[in-house]
Amino acid sequence: MNVQQLSDRLSDEDPAATVRFNYQESYPLQDDLRGVWTLDAGEEECDTCGMTQQDHCKDSGMDNLGLDTCDTFTSPRRSNAGIVYLVSGGQAYETPYGHRAAFEGAY
């Protein structure tokens, strides 16, 4: 699915409606959404694990974001360019269970 297809499918929905992510068809759960994220042109990803250099530095507790600060950061790649991520805000605890019918009715 691309952004235009998602936008088209949401165009008839109530703009004030809450958006949740329904997943795991065999035992449906649902998450709130935190937001949207894209890989910026200046962010490089590690060939080994796919994390950005900034995330490597956060994990290692380093403040300096220079290229030499992350020992595990290897050759940058841009494989996620052109991908928009819907970021989970965590499980919707007041109603954690998703709807099984959503998997059959998704359009």
C-alpha positions in Angstrom: 0.0 0.0 0.0 1.3 3.5 -0.7 0.4 6.9 0.8 -2.1 7.8 -1.9 -4.0 4.5 -1.5 -4.1 5.0 2.3 -5.3 8.5 1.8 -8.0 7.4 -0.6 -9.2 4.8 1.8 -9.3 7.2 4.7 -11.0 10.1 2.7 -14.5 9.0 3.6 -13.8 8.5 7.3 -14.6 10.9 10.0 -11.6 13.2 10.3 -12.0 13.3 14.1 -12.1 9.4 14.4 -9.3 7.7 16.4 -6.9 5.7 14.3 -5.7 2.3 15.7 -3.5 -0.4 14.2 -5.2 -3.9 14.3 -2.7 -6.7 14.1 -2.1 -10.4 14.7 -5.0 -12.1 12.9 -5.0 -15.3 15.0 -5.2 -13.4 18.3 -6.2 -9.8 17.3 -4.7 -6.9 19.3 -4.8 -3.2 18.6 -2.3 -0.3 19.2 -2.7 3.4 19.4 -0.6 5.3 16.8 2.1 7.7 17.9 2.6 9.2 14.5 4.3 9.0 11.2 8.0 8.7 10.4 10.1 8.8 7.3 13.9 8.4 6.8 15.2 11.9 6.2 17.7 12.4 3.4 20.4 13.1 6.0 19.8 10.1 8.2 22.0 7.1 7.4 21.2 3.5 8.3 23.6 0.8 9.4 24.1 -2.1 7.0 24.2 -4.5 9.9 21.0 -3.7 11.8 19.1 -0.9 10.0 19.3 1.5 12.9 20.1 5.1 12.2 23.5 6.4 13.4 21.6 8.6 15.9 19.9 5.6 17.4 23.2 3.8 17.6 24.6 6.7 19.6 21.5 6.8 21.9 21.9 3.0 22.6 25.5 3.4 23.5 24.9 6.5 25.6 27.1 8.7 23.5 26.3 12.4 23.0 28.5 13.1 20.1 26.8 12.1 16.8 30.0 12.2 14.7 30.7 9.2 12.3 33.4 7.8 14.6 31.3 7.6 17.8 29.4 4.3 17.1 31.7 1.3 16.9 29.0 -0.9 15.5 27.8 1.5 12.8 28.8 0.2 9.4 28.4 1.4 5.8 25.3 3.5 5.4 22.4 2.5 3.2 19.2 4.1 2.2 17.0 1.0 1.6 14.1 2.6 3.5 14.0 5.8 1.4 10.4 6.1 0.0 8.8 4.3 2.9 6.5 6.0 5.4 6.2 4.3 8.8 3.1 4.4 11.0 4.7 4.3 14.5 3.0 2.5 17.3 2.0 4.4 20.4 1.7 1.2 22.4 -1.2 -1.1 23.0 -4.6 0.4 23.5 -4.9 -0.8 27.1 -8.5 0.3 27.7 -9.5 -2.0 24.8 -6.4 -4.1 23.9 -8.2 -6.7 21.8 -8.5 -6.0 18.1 -11.3 -7.1 15.8 -10.9 -10.4 13.8 -13.5 -9.2 11.3 -11.1 -6.3 10.4 -8.8 -8.8 8.6 -11.7 -10.0 6.4 -13.2 -6.6 5.8 -10.0 -4.6 5.1 -10.1 -2.8 1.7 
